[in-house]
């Protein structure tokens, strides 16, 4: 019951954050909106962990990796997706983000020395084919639309940044560092990095005082970041990373439903095929085919024959009934 509730909360929250990002697209520069979000989220999460006595102290080297994680996940990743919303709708962004499963496997080959498997190759091919089908109408149907390609590129770059952050998070966990504490530090470093970029690029701070913008901002900071990451990592601790990661397959369906309803996204046959291919490619990455065990396959047959040939039929009949 608890696992189901955590899973449902994660899917619903992360499925709705994409539309909230779309509500922040407008007068406020993307990097300023990203800074607002993670400045609020990091301060709130650090305060909660500090108050509960769960904020873990880490050494200087670990802080440097938290800085790198913050740049990859809570700076580059979200800056790319906030910017991409000018070119493609939020639902399609969420589908492209689900490719993080494949990127994680690729980065595992690059950074962790894992082997390139047939499953990775097949999933990557299916995923790329799905992206082509998903955006075929919008890019190639009429005139060649470079703005959509630019949005796709931003989404894939942001997803790769998120995947790099996952590699760093795996490094934190191997060293026994608390996940919520390292995420809190990384969020703070991501916000500070974004503040530096705002200063270097001479971007002006502005604030949209409309209910939609401010509501989306606090929803993203509190629910989408603090609660969303909290429930997800609680789920990871209870059922493992593999099972918990199925949320990345389901939340695009929530995001696409919202986009269809409120952003007027029109489905085409090629888009539907593309969605199915991308989700199928992600599912392929989760499939685990157990190696055949011949000795295990023969064992039940021999045991059953011994029981059937036994003289004590009544005793063995009761035992066989327990195996049914």
C-alpha positions as CSV (number, residue, x, y, z in Angstrom):
1,X,0.0,0.0,0.0
2,X,2.8,2.4,0.9
3,X,4.8,1.6,-2.2
4,X,1.7,2.1,-4.4
5,X,1.0,5.5,-2.8
6,X,4.7,6.6,-3.3
7,X,4.6,5.4,-6.9
8,X,1.3,7.2,-7.7
9,X,2.5,10.4,-6.1
10,X,5.8,10.3,-8.1
11,X,4.1,9.7,-11.4
12,X,1.4,12.4,-10.8
13,X,3.8,15.0,-9.6
14,X,6.4,14.5,-12.3
15,X,3.7,14.1,-14.9
16,X,2.3,17.6,-14.1
17,X,5.5,19.5,-13.7
18,X,6.0,19.8,-17.4
19,X,2.8,21.9,-17.8
20,X,3.9,24.0,-14.9
21,X,7.1,24.7,-16.7
22,X,5.1,25.8,-19.7
23,X,3.2,28.2,-17.5
24,X,6.5,29.9,-16.6
25,X,7.4,30.4,-20.2
26,X,6.9,34.0,-21.1
27,X,8.2,37.3,-19.8
28,X,10.7,36.0,-17.3
29,X,14.0,34.7,-18.8
30,X,14.4,30.9,-18.5
31,X,17.5,31.1,-16.4
32,X,15.9,33.4,-13.9
33,X,12.9,31.1,-13.5
34,X,15.3,28.1,-13.0
35,X,17.2,30.1,-10.4
36,X,14.0,31.0,-8.5
37,X,12.9,27.4,-8.5
38,X,16.1,25.9,-7.1
39,X,16.9,28.7,-4.7
40,X,13.5,28.2,-3.0
41,X,13.8,24.3,-3.2
42,X,17.3,24.1,-1.9
43,X,16.8,26.5,1.0
44,X,13.6,24.7,2.0
45,X,15.1,21.2,1.7
46,X,18.3,22.2,3.7
47,X,16.1,23.8,6.4
48,X,13.9,20.6,6.7
49,X,16.9,18.3,6.8
50,X,18.7,20.6,9.3
51,X,15.6,20.8,11.5
52,X,15.1,17.0,11.5
53,X,18.8,16.3,12.1
54,X,19.2,14.4,8.9
55,X,21.5,16.8,7.0
56,X,24.7,14.9,6.5
57,X,28.1,16.6,6.6
58,X,30.3,15.6,3.7
59,X,33.9,16.3,2.9
60,X,35.4,18.8,0.4
61,X,35.8,16.3,-2.4
62,X,32.2,15.2,-2.1
63,X,31.1,18.8,-2.2
64,X,33.0,19.3,-5.5
65,X,31.0,16.3,-6.9
66,X,27.8,17.9,-5.6
67,X,28.8,21.1,-7.5
68,X,29.2,19.1,-10.6
69,X,25.9,17.3,-10.1
70,X,24.2,20.7,-9.5
71,X,25.6,22.0,-12.8
72,X,24.5,19.0,-14.7
73,X,21.0,18.4,-13.2
74,X,19.8,21.5,-11.5
75,X,21.3,24.0,-13.9
76,X,22.0,22.7,-17.5
77,X,19.2,20.1,-17.5
78,X,16.4,22.5,-16.5
79,X,17.7,25.5,-18.4
80,X,17.6,23.4,-21.6
81,X,14.0,22.2,-20.9
82,X,12.7,25.7,-19.9
83,X,14.3,27.1,-23.1
84,X,13.0,24.3,-25.3
85,X,9.4,25.0,-24.2
86,X,9.5,28.0,-26.6
87,X,9.8,25.5,-29.5
88,X,7.9,22.3,-28.6
89,X,5.1,21.7,-26.1
90,X,5.6,20.3,-22.6
91,X,4.1,16.8,-23.3
92,X,6.7,16.1,-26.0
93,X,9.4,17.4,-23.7
94,X,8.5,14.8,-21.2
95,X,8.6,12.0,-23.8
96,X,12.1,13.1,-24.8
97,X,13.2,13.2,-21.2
98,X,12.1,9.6,-20.8
99,X,15.1,8.7,-23.0
100,X,17.2,9.3,-19.9
101,X,16.9,5.5,-19.4
102,X,18.9,4.9,-22.6
103,X,21.3,7.7,-21.8
104,X,22.0,6.1,-18.4
105,X,23.0,2.9,-20.1
106,X,25.2,4.7,-22.5
107,X,26.9,6.7,-19.7
108,X,27.3,3.4,-17.9
109,X,29.4,2.2,-20.8
110,X,31.5,5.4,-20.9
111,X,32.1,6.0,-17.2
112,X,31.5,2.8,-15.4
113,X,33.1,0.4,-17.9
114,X,29.9,-1.5,-18.6
115,X,29.6,-3.6,-21.8
116,X,27.6,-2.5,-24.8
117,X,24.8,-5.0,-24.9
118,X,22.3,-6.1,-27.6
119,X,19.6,-4.7,-25.3
120,X,21.2,-1.2,-25.3
121,X,21.7,-1.3,-29.1
122,X,18.1,-2.3,-29.8
123,X,16.6,0.1,-27.3
124,X,18.7,3.0,-28.7
125,X,17.6,2.2,-32.3
126,X,14.0,1.9,-31.3
127,X,14.2,5.2,-29.3
128,X,15.8,7.1,-32.2
129,X,13.2,5.8,-34.6
130,X,10.5,6.9,-32.2
131,X,11.9,10.4,-32.0
132,X,11.9,10.7,-35.8
133,X,8.3,9.5,-36.0
134,X,7.1,11.6,-33.1
135,X,8.3,14.9,-34.8
136,X,8.0,13.9,-38.4
137,X,4.9,15.9,-39.1
138,X,6.1,19.1,-37.3
139,X,9.6,19.1,-38.9
140,X,9.2,17.6,-42.4
141,X,5.5,17.6,-43.3
142,X,5.5,21.1,-44.7
143,X,8.5,23.4,-44.7
144,X,11.7,22.3,-42.9
145,X,11.2,23.6,-39.3
146,X,14.6,24.3,-37.7
147,X,13.1,25.7,-34.6
148,X,11.5,22.3,-33.7
149,X,14.9,20.6,-34.3
150,X,16.5,23.2,-32.0
151,X,13.9,22.3,-29.3
152,X,14.6,18.6,-29.7
153,X,18.3,19.3,-29.4
154,X,17.9,21.2,-26.2
155,X,15.7,18.5,-24.7
156,X,18.2,15.8,-25.6
157,X,21.1,17.9,-24.2
158,X,19.2,18.5,-21.0
159,X,18.4,14.8,-20.7
160,X,22.0,13.9,-21.1
161,X,22.9,16.4,-18.4
162,X,20.4,14.7,-16.1
163,X,21.9,11.3,-16.9
164,X,25.4,12.6,-16.0
165,X,23.9,13.7,-12.7
166,X,22.6,10.2,-12.2
167,X,26.2,8.9,-12.6
168,X,27.4,11.3,-9.9
169,X,24.5,10.3,-7.7
170,X,25.5,6.7,-8.1
171,X,29.0,7.7,-7.0
172,X,27.5,9.4,-3.9
173,X,25.6,6.3,-2.9
174,X,28.6,4.1,-3.3
175,X,30.4,6.3,-0.8
176,X,27.5,6.0,1.6
177,X,26.4,9.6,1.3
178,X,22.8,10.4,2.1
179,X,20.9,11.0,-1.2
180,X,18.6,13.8,0.1
181,X,21.6,15.7,1.6
182,X,23.7,15.5,-1.5
183,X,20.6,16.5,-3.6
184,X,20.1,19.5,-1.3
185,X,23.7,20.6,-1.7
186,X,23.5,20.0,-5.5
187,X,20.3,22.1,-5.8
188,X,22.0,24.9,-3.9
189,X,25.1,24.8,-6.1
190,X,22.9,24.6,-9.2
191,X,21.1,27.7,-8.1
192,X,24.3,29.6,-7.4
193,X,25.8,28.5,-10.8
194,X,22.7,29.8,-12.5
195,X,23.0,33.1,-10.6
196,X,26.6,33.3,-11.9
197,X,25.4,32.7,-15.4
198,X,22.7,35.4,-15.0
199,X,25.4,37.9,-13.9
200,X,27.8,37.0,-16.7
201,X,25.2,37.3,-19.4
202,X,23.8,40.5,-17.9
203,X,20.3,39.0,-17.7
204,X,17.9,41.2,-15.9
205,X,15.9,39.9,-12.9
206,X,12.2,40.1,-13.5
207,X,9.2,38.5,-11.8
208,X,5.8,37.7,-13.2
209,X,3.2,38.5,-10.5
210,X,0.4,36.6,-12.2
211,X,-1.3,33.8,-10.3
212,X,-0.3,31.3,-13.0
213,X,3.4,32.1,-12.9
214,X,3.7,32.3,-9.1
215,X,1.6,29.2,-8.6
216,X,3.7,27.2,-11.1
217,X,6.9,28.5,-9.4
218,X,5.9,27.3,-5.9
219,X,4.4,24.1,-7.3
220,X,7.6,23.3,-9.0
221,X,9.8,24.2,-6.1
222,X,7.8,22.5,-3.3
223,X,5.9,19.7,-5.0
224,X,8.0,19.1,-8.2
225,X,11.4,19.3,-6.5
226,X,11.2,18.8,-2.7
227,X,8.3,16.4,-2.5
228,X,8.8,14.8,-5.9
229,X,12.4,13.9,-5.3
230,X,11.6,12.9,-1.8
231,X,8.9,10.4,-2.7
232,X,11.0,9.0,-5.6
233,X,14.1,8.3,-3.5
234,X,11.9,6.9,-0.8
235,X,10.5,4.5,-3.4
236,X,14.1,3.7,-4.6
237,X,15.0,2.7,-1.0
238,X,11.9,0.5,-0.7
239,X,11.8,-1.3,-4.1
240,X,15.1,-0.6,-5.8
241,X,16.2,1.7,-8.6
242,X,15.0,-0.6,-11.4
243,X,11.4,-0.9,-10.3
244,X,11.2,2.8,-9.2
245,X,12.5,3.9,-12.6
246,X,9.3,2.7,-14.3
247,X,7.9,6.1,-13.3
248,X,9.9,7.6,-16.1
249,X,7.8,5.5,-18.5
250,X,4.4,6.4,-17.0
251,X,4.7,10.1,-16.3
252,X,5.0,11.1,-20.0
253,X,1.5,9.7,-20.5
254,X,0.2,12.1,-17.8
255,X,2.1,15.0,-19.3
256,X,0.8,14.3,-22.8
257,X,-2.8,14.0,-21.6
258,X,-2.4,17.5,-19.9
259,X,-0.8,18.9,-23.1
260,X,-3.5,17.6,-25.3
261,X,-6.2,19.1,-23.0
262,X,-4.6,22.5,-22.3
263,X,-2.0,23.2,-25.0
264,X,-4.1,21.9,-27.9
265,X,-1.6,19.3,-29.0
266,X,-3.0,17.5,-32.1
267,X,-2.1,13.8,-32.5
268,X,-1.1,12.3,-35.8
269,X,-0.6,8.7,-36.8
270,X,3.2,9.2,-37.0
271,X,3.2,10.9,-33.6
272,X,1.3,8.0,-32.0
273,X,3.7,5.5,-33.6
274,X,6.7,7.5,-32.3
275,X,5.3,7.6,-28.7
276,X,4.8,3.8,-28.7
277,X,8.4,3.3,-30.1
278,X,10.0,5.5,-27.5
279,X,8.1,3.9,-24.6
280,X,8.9,0.5,-26.1
281,X,12.6,1.3,-26.2
282,X,12.5,2.4,-22.6
283,X,10.8,-0.8,-21.6
284,X,13.4,-2.9,-23.5
285,X,16.0,-1.4,-21.2
286,X,14.2,-2.9,-18.2
287,X,13.6,-6.4,-19.6
288,X,15.7,-9.0,-17.9
289,X,15.8,-12.5,-19.4
290,X,17.1,-15.0,-16.9
291,X,19.6,-17.4,-18.2
292,X,18.3,-20.9,-18.7
293,X,19.2,-23.4,-15.9
294,X,19.0,-26.9,-17.2
295,X,19.6,-28.6,-13.9
296,X,16.7,-26.6,-12.4
297,X,14.5,-27.5,-15.3
298,X,15.0,-31.2,-14.9
299,X,14.8,-31.3,-11.1
300,X,11.0,-31.1,-10.7
301,X,10.4,-34.0,-13.1
302,X,12.7,-36.4,-11.3
303,X,11.3,-35.4,-7.9
304,X,7.7,-35.9,-9.1
305,X,8.6,-39.4,-10.5
306,X,10.1,-40.5,-7.2
307,X,7.0,-39.3,-5.4
308,X,4.6,-41.1,-7.8
309,X,6.6,-44.4,-7.5
310,X,6.7,-44.2,-3.8
311,X,4.7,-46.9,-1.9
312,X,3.3,-44.4,0.6
313,X,0.7,-42.8,-1.8
314,X,-1.3,-41.0,0.7
315,X,1.6,-39.1,2.3
316,X,3.0,-38.1,-1.0
317,X,-0.4,-37.1,-2.4
318,X,-0.7,-34.5,0.3
319,X,2.8,-33.1,-0.5
320,X,2.0,-33.0,-4.2
321,X,-1.1,-31.0,-3.5
322,X,1.0,-28.3,-1.8
323,X,3.0,-27.9,-5.0
324,X,-0.1,-27.1,-7.1
